[in-house]
Amino acid sequence: MHEVAASVRDIRASDWDRLANPPDRPFNPLVSHAFFLALEQSGSAIAKTGWAPRHVILKDAAGQITGIAPAYLKSHSQGEYVFDHGWADAFQRAGGRYYPKLQVAVPFSPVPGLRLFAADDAMRAALAKALIDQCKADRASSVHVTFLTEGEWNAVGGGPWLRRNDIQFHWHNQGYASFDDFLKSLSSQKRKNIRKERAGVAEQGITLECVTGSDIREAHWDAFFEFYMDTGARKWGRPYLNRTFFSLIGNTMAEHTLLVMAKRNGRMIAGALNFIGGDALFGRNWGALEHHPFLHFETCYYQAIDFAISRKLARVEAGAQGDHKLARGYLPQKTYSLHYLAHPGLSRAVAEYLEAERAGVDHEQAALAAHSPFRHEQDF
């Protein structure tokens, strides 16, 4: 039998982090206990916002926690980045009830990583079964495990679990010594365009500052939150994260946090929030009060590459969507999700859809890769 925790506070940080960030994997700050705790303590991911914690726990005979799935009972499909609105609409038009559903995810964060925190595939399979059992107990329509690893996807997928793919764009560090070294690997036209964009930002009197650790002050968070709210309100209508969340991660995760702040005429006008992992930089949120050509590219993409090179990080994960990232050295990367739908008819219909969608994603990834900005043999 499994147990359910109504808050991450009910699970010791040492137990959570032992399974979420095992020593044989590079550290991922976005699956850490501190990150989930900040989401809940701030009131960003709680029942009132449609994210009721239902963290599923497995224990051994001695009472030791052996598995955790960070799960939420949800009354909507916002803040997930793996879209099932069409499934919900179709099911509800047919007389079904799609909500609540059980969501295994890092709220508001399309960052791939472990989602079934366990020591081995046998325990992950046990967690997957426990999620289906909890779905039935909560009388939910479905379970969705989003942005899990390819290994988890292969180990658990199949049977009642439907497999889904999508595409993100990641930059990969090929041992570059500097940003100019990276530029040398690009085709001449792409190299010229990036240099033009970076120069264009400087010519507008904009300077960039990267702050991390104890250098991040509340004034930085005040400014960043203003950017986030302005851009988020125009993009989503209602931003997901509140001001308290940013102070909490500033207090508990500063060494794993990077803020890139843009200034003009002595005033902070834009910023990008990133998290620093063991082998990757995870780009998360961006916002701006002033809009200037190429400012978004410089703040979010080029500064991230510069930082990753300086820290010898293997990659930069720039988040969901955005074909424009390809021209700037970010290549298409497949992402993975699993879905259990309790209604047999809905499950069959979605299974057929996903089979076609996976083929489409394979085709799209190949087509995008064919337009890689990196030099071909004839360009050398």
N, C-alpha and C positions, 0 to 999 in steps of 0.2 A: 504493500500500500504506500502511496505517496502522501506527502503533506503539502499544505499551501501556506505561504507567508503573505500576509496582507500588506507588508511593507518590507523593503530591503533592510530596514532597521532591525527586523526580527531575525536576521541572518548575520552571524559574526563576519566582520570584514576578512578575517584570516581564512575562514572557510570559503567564502565567495571567491576571493582572489587566488586561493590555492588551485581552484578548478577553472576559473575564468582566464587566468594568466599563468598556466603551468610553466615550469622552468625550461621545458624543451621548445617553447614557442617565444618569438619576440613579443615584448610587452605591448599590449594594446590598451591605451588609457580609456578608450570609450566602452570597454566592457568591465572596467574596474568598479569595485564597490563604491568608491568615492564619487564616480560620475553618476551612477544610478541614485545614490543617496542625495546628491545635489538636485537631481530632477524631482525627486519626491519631496524633499524638505522645502524646496522653493515653491511647491504647489504647481509646478509645470506639468508633471505627469502624475495625476491623482484622479480619483473617481469623478470629482467635480469637472475636470476637463475632458472626461471621457476615456481616461486611462486608469482603470481601477486595478491596482497591483494584484496579481495572482501567481506569485513566483512559486513554481512547482519544485519540490524538494524530494530527493530520495535519500534514505539512510540505510546503513547496514545494521546488523543485529546488535552492535555495540552502541548504536545511536550516532555514529559518525556520518556526517553528510558526504554522500558519494556522487551526487548529481544535482544540478540546479538548472532550471530553464527560466530565464527572466521573462515572465509572461504578464499580460494585461488583459482584462476583460474590457472590451471596447464597444462603445455605442455609436461609433462612426469610423470612417476610413481615412481620417486626416493624419498628416505627419508621418506617413509610412514609406512613401517613395516607391512602393510596389503596388500598382493601382489595381484595385478590384471593384471599382465603382460600377463597372458594367455588369459584373456578376451579381452585385447587390441589387441593382435596378431590375435585372431580368428575373431574379428570384422573387423579388417583392411584387413585381407585376403579375407573376404566376400564382400569387397568393401565399408565398413563403415569408418567413421572418429571418432576415439575414443578420440582424443585430439583436443581442450581443454576439460578438465573436471573440475568440481567444487569439491574441497576438503575441508572438515571441519575437522580441525586437529590442534594439536600443532606440528609445523614443526620439523622433525627430532627427535621426542620424543614419543616412544611407551608407554607413561604413561597414564593409565586409569584415567578418571575424567569427569567432566561436559564438554559437547560440545555445548549444546543448553542452553545458559545462560538465564534463565528466572525464574520467581517466582513460576510457577505452570505448570501442564501438559497441560492445555489449551493453554497457551502461547507457550509452546514447540511445540505443534501441529501447531500453527500459524507460528512459525519459520520454521518448516519442510515444510509447504506449500510455504512459501516465498522462501526457497531454490530451490524448484522445479520451481517456477516462474523465479527466477534468472538464473537457468540453461537454461531455454527457451530463456530468454533475451540475454544471452551470446552465444546462439547456441552451448552449450556444450552437450556432449554425456550423461553425468551422474553426479550424486552427490554422494559423499562418506563421511560418518560421521564415523570416526574411533576412537576406544578406548573410546567410550562414556560409561556412567554408565549403569548397568543393568536396573535401573529404567527408564532411558530415552529410552533404547532399547525396553522395554516392552510397554512404553507409546506411542511411535511413530511408532514402527515397525508394519508391516502389510500393506495391501492395496498396494500402489505402492512401498513401502519400503521393500527391501529384507533383511533378517536377516542373519548375519554371526557370527561365533565364532572362537576363536583360544585359545591358551594356553600360559600363562606366568608362571614364578615361583616366589613365594613370600615367605618370611620368616615371621613367626608369633610369636610374643612375648607372651609367656604364663606366664608373670609375673616373668621372670627370674631375679635373683639378680646379676648374673655375667655370664661370658662366660662359666665358669666351670659348673655353674648351668644348663645352656642350654645343655652342653655336657652330663650331667647325664640323660637327657631325650632321648638320642639316644641309639641305640643298641651298644653293646660292640665293635663290629668290626668297625662301623662307627665312634665311639668315638675315637678308637685307630688310625684310619686313619687320622682324623682331627688333633689330637695332633702331629702325625708324620709330617704332612704337615707344621704345624705352626713352629715346631722345626726345620724343614729342611730349612725354610726361614732364621731363626735366625742363623743357623750354616753356612750359606753362607755370613755372615757378613752384612746382610741387616737389616736396622732399618726402622720403620714406624712412620710417623708423621701425625696427624690429625689437620688440620688448618681450622678455620672458622672465620667469622666476620672480625674485623679489623686486625687480625693476618695474613690474606691473603694479600700478597704483589704482586707487578707486577713481581717480580722475580719468584714467584710461577707460575704465569700465563705464563711467558716466558717458563719455564721448561715444564709445562703441555702441552702447545700448541705444543712444539717440540715432546712430546710423542704422542699426538693426531694425528699430521700430519704423523708421521712415521708409526703408526699402521693403521690409516685410509687409507693412500695411498696403503698399502698392502692389506687391507681388501675390500675397496670399489673402489679404483682407484682415487677418488677425494673426499676428506673430505668435509663435508657440511658446517661446521662452520669456520669463519675466526678469526684472532687474536683479532680484535676489539670487537667481541662479548664477549669474555671472560673478557676484561677490563670493558665493560659496565655492565655485571652482577656483577662483583667485586665492581663496584661503587654503584649500586642500590639494589643489592640483597645479599650482603655479609653475613648478619645475617641468611639467608636461604641457604647458600652455605657451603658445606663441601668438602675440598680437602684432599684426603689421598695420601701422598707422600712417596715413598720408596727411601731410600738412601743407597749407598754402596761406601765405601772409600771416604766419604765426598761429594759425588756427587749425585744429584737427578737423578734416573734412570727410574722411573715409577710413574704413578699416576692414581687416579680414581676421577672423579667428581660426586658428589651427591648433591641433593637438599633436604633441611629439611622442611618437612611439619608439619601440626598440629598434625598428628598421624602417620606419615610414613616418612621413608627415601627413596628417589627416586634415585636409581643408574642410571647414565646416560652414561658417556663416560670413556674410559680407554685407556691408551697407555703406551708403554715401549720402551726404547732404548736398554736395555739389557734383555736377556731372561733367567730366572732361574726357576728351578722346583718349582712349587707351588706358585710362586710370584703373579700370576693372582688371584688365590683363596684367598690368604691372603689380597691383596690390595682391591679387589672388594667385597668379600663376608664376610670374617671373621672380618675385621675391621668395616664393615658396621653393622654387628650384635653387635659387642662390643659397637659401638656408640649408636645404637638403645636401647640397654639395659641400658646404662648410662643415656640416655635422656627419658627413659620410653616410647618410641615410640611403637606403636602397631605392626608395620610390616616394613619390608624392601622389596621394589619392585625392583627386579634386572634386569628389562628390558626384551627384547624379546629373545626367543629361549634358548636352552641350557639344555639338559637333565642332564648334569653333575652337575647342581645346586641341583638336587634332593638329591644326596648323602651328600650334605652339609647343609641339613635342610630346603631347599627352596621347597615348595610344589606346585603342579600344581593348577593354578587359571585360570578360564575361562575369556576371554576377549570378547568384543562385538563391532560389527560395523553394520551400516545400509547403504544400497546402493539403489539408484534410477537410473534406466537405461531407458533413453527416448525411445529407439527403442524397440517395443514390442517383436520382435523375439529374440533379445539379452536378454531381461529381462526374457523371458520364459526359455531360455536355461540356464541362470545363476541360476534361481530359482531352477531348477531341480538339478543342480550341488551342490548348497548350501544345499539343503535338505540332500543329501548324505554326504556332508562334515560335517554338524552339527552332524550327527550320528557318524561319524568317530571321531570327536573331543570328544564326550561323551565317546566313547570306549577308546580313548587314555588317557583321564583324569582318568578314572577308573583303567586302567592298570598301569599308573604311580603311582597313590595313593596306589596301592597294594604293591609297592616297597618302601614305606615310610621308611626313615632311623630311625624313632622313635621306641622306645621299644614297643613290644607287651606284653601282660599280662605275658607270660611265661618268659620274660626277667627280670622281677622284682625280 
